[in-house]
Amino acid sequence: MIKDDKKYIWHPYAAAIDKNPIYAVKKARGVHIFLESGEKLVDGMSSWWCVIHGYNNKRLNNALKKQINSFSHIMFGGFTHKPAVNLAKKLNEITPKNLQKVFFSDSGSVSIEVAMKYAIQYWHSENQFSKKKFLTVRNGYHGDTMATMSVSDPDNGMHSIFKNSLLKQIYVKKPEDVRKYRKGYSKSLIQMEKKLKDLNSKIAAVIIEPILQGAGGMRIYHPDYLVQLRKLCNKYNVLLILDEIATGFGRTGELFGFQHSNISPDILCLGKSLTGGYMSLAATIVSKKIANKISSNEPGIFMHGPTYMANPLACSVALENINLLLSYDWKKNIKAIEKSLVEGLKDISLNREVKDYRVIGAVGILEMKSKVNVSSLQKKFVKNGIWLRPYSNLIYVMPPYTISQKDLNFLLKKIKVVINLEYKNL
């Protein structure tokens, strides 16, 4: 299998001829991944943050089985179905009241593309045709498609070679880290207001990841930043798009990251954990004001329609995943994970090659002083029975919410072993 993989497959964020190790998965259950070669790994990544209830969950499996016996897919142009209607209704129940209309798409990146199109079309409906630029912060990440790359940090290495091919957007300084933020004074917010004031006629929306910046650096910022940003968007009549693809559905300790700040966006993007890691599905939810304005002015329709939009299987498992999350005290689980991550990473950070550690909810980050050797670390992690996927100078942990204390302790213990081996702590 590995030989054929190397011959035929191009993996994400890798060269076509990739020298990094590839591991063949035989099965997965709960928080454990079983390899063809016999190893059993504790998953510390939730398969890129989405498998929040672990693998092979009976309730989620049954939701798919039940739906597939009816129909697995139907076009969404001219048709509707219970899984889509019930999921949209549930999303309305758990998101702010000003949000109403749900547009389903295939992935997080596409949900951002959809949000950007909505913002531009809204201002077009207001006859403000020049409002088509987006204002954002450094160190952000919103996806790998063309428009999403244009609002992700242009210089952090992920998309820099495409810089001259992308739409030119407007950037300000990254939000201050949570420990450095001073209420009433923020260099980032000062820059933000200046851009909003000077370029208001060109700016359609501000787009940002709430509380936690993901792949742009795994940075945590202060909830008050979002409070002030919402005020600025209101003051200068600019839409606010919140990218909750990584932070949504409990990951930061609140159901959504923006709830740390008690604000509401004009457009909300959801993905990743939406289906519990079973299917690819995303949602863009817009306010009643945006929906009504676009629909009542020329052209009156929104020109976007993914072939697999509102796939019944994906909607069925997403609805069951949300119901499962709300059926137990998930906040208690997240608090327990957070407590263990703080204690464990504080201990690990004694290694002199660790620059900083930070934790929010079920997210733990080790920032190293230099770029990590992914291949070397990956081999050591697997040898020690755990699965993590570091990048740049970051080693981070995002376990499923259902992880036991025993497995979490094992995960943290082995991270310490590997880091002390890799960096030979003396």
ABEGO torsion letter per residue (X at the ends): XAAAAAAABBBBGBBABBABBBBBBABBBEABBBBAAGBBBBBAAGGGGABAAEBGBAAAAAAAAAAAAABABBBABGBBBAAAAAAAAAAAAABBAABABBBBBABAAAAAAAAAAAAAAAAAAAGBAABABBBBBBGBBAEABAAAAAABBAAAGAAAAAAAABBBBBBBBBBBBAAABBBGBBAAAAAAAAAAAAAAAABABBBBBBGBBBAAGGBBBBAAAAAAAAAAAAAAGBBBBBBAAAABGGAAGBABAAAAAGBBBABBBBBGAAAGGABBBBBBBBBAAAAAAAAABOAGBBBBBBAABGBAAAAAAAAAAAAAAAABBAAAAAAAAAAAAAAAAAAAAABAABABBBBBEABBBBBBABBBBAAAAAAAAAAAGBBBBBBEABBBBBBBAABBAAAAAAAAAAAAAAAAAAAGBX
